[in-house]
Amino acid sequence: MQLPPTVTPRAFERLAEIGAADQGHALRVAVEGGGCSGFQYEIALDAPKDDDLVLEGSGQKVVVDAISLPFLSNAVIDFSEELIGARF
């Protein structure tokens, strides 16, 4: 059984801090073919599309397209902030 990805409260908090929803955007998480390197994640602020899976929390949205969804089954989308940088 494939379960959709989950989003941590910290990831939703960070989206709220940067004002994503205020601008009509959501965090888009996609998987792209990477050729010899395998798959690569693409993460960007984008407007939700009609066929996206929408994960909502704290007034914010994370969206995943139907093609990427099987590759993100059971994934956890988080935000971390460390000395080397901050990232989803």
C-alpha positions as CSV (number, residue, x, y, z in Angstrom):
1,M,0.0,0.0,0.0
2,Q,1.4,3.4,-1.0
3,L,0.9,6.1,1.5
4,P,1.3,9.8,0.6
5,P,4.2,11.7,2.0
6,T,3.8,13.4,5.4
7,V,4.9,17.0,6.2
8,T,6.4,17.9,9.6
9,P,5.0,20.8,11.6
10,R,8.5,22.5,11.2
11,A,8.2,22.4,7.4
12,F,4.7,24.0,7.6
13,E,6.1,26.6,10.1
14,R,8.9,27.5,7.7
15,L,6.5,28.0,4.8
16,A,4.5,30.3,7.0
17,E,7.6,32.3,8.0
18,I,8.5,32.9,4.3
19,G,4.8,33.8,3.5
20,A,4.3,31.2,0.8
21,A,0.5,31.0,1.1
22,D,0.3,34.8,1.3
23,Q,1.7,34.9,-2.2
24,G,-0.6,32.1,-3.5
25,H,2.2,29.6,-3.5
26,A,2.8,26.1,-2.1
27,L,6.0,24.1,-1.7
28,R,6.1,21.8,-4.7
29,V,8.1,18.6,-4.2
30,A,8.7,16.6,-7.4
31,V,11.0,13.8,-8.6
32,E,12.8,14.2,-11.9
33,G,14.8,11.6,-13.9
34,G,18.4,12.3,-13.5
35,G,19.9,10.2,-16.2
36,C,23.1,8.4,-15.1
37,S,22.7,9.9,-11.6
38,G,19.3,8.4,-11.0
39,F,16.4,10.5,-9.6
40,Q,16.7,14.0,-8.3
41,Y,14.3,16.0,-6.1
42,E,13.0,19.3,-7.3
43,I,11.7,21.7,-4.6
44,A,10.3,25.0,-5.5
45,L,7.5,27.5,-4.5
46,D,4.8,27.1,-7.1
47,A,1.0,27.6,-7.6
48,P,-1.0,24.4,-7.0
49,K,-2.4,22.7,-10.1
50,D,-5.7,20.9,-10.4
51,D,-4.2,17.4,-10.5
52,D,-1.8,17.8,-7.6
53,L,-2.0,16.1,-4.2
54,V,-2.3,18.9,-1.7
55,L,-1.0,18.4,1.9
56,E,-2.2,21.2,4.2
57,G,-1.2,22.4,7.6
58,S,-1.0,25.7,9.5
59,G,-2.6,27.5,6.6
60,Q,0.2,26.3,4.2
61,K,0.3,23.8,1.4
62,V,2.7,21.3,0.0
63,V,1.9,19.8,-3.4
64,V,3.0,16.7,-5.2
65,D,2.2,15.9,-8.9
66,A,0.7,12.6,-9.8
67,I,3.9,11.4,-11.6
68,S,6.1,12.0,-8.6
69,L,3.7,10.6,-6.0
70,P,4.7,6.9,-6.2
71,F,8.3,7.9,-5.7
72,L,7.5,9.9,-2.6
73,S,5.4,7.2,-1.0
74,N,5.9,7.2,2.8
75,A,8.4,10.1,2.6
76,V,8.7,12.7,5.3
77,I,9.1,16.3,4.1
78,D,10.9,18.3,6.8
79,F,12.9,21.6,7.2
80,S,16.3,21.6,8.8
81,E,18.5,24.5,9.8
82,E,22.2,23.8,10.5
83,L,25.5,25.5,10.4
84,I,26.0,24.4,6.8
85,G,22.7,25.8,5.6
86,A,18.9,25.5,5.8
87,R,16.8,23.3,3.5
88,F,13.6,21.3,3.0
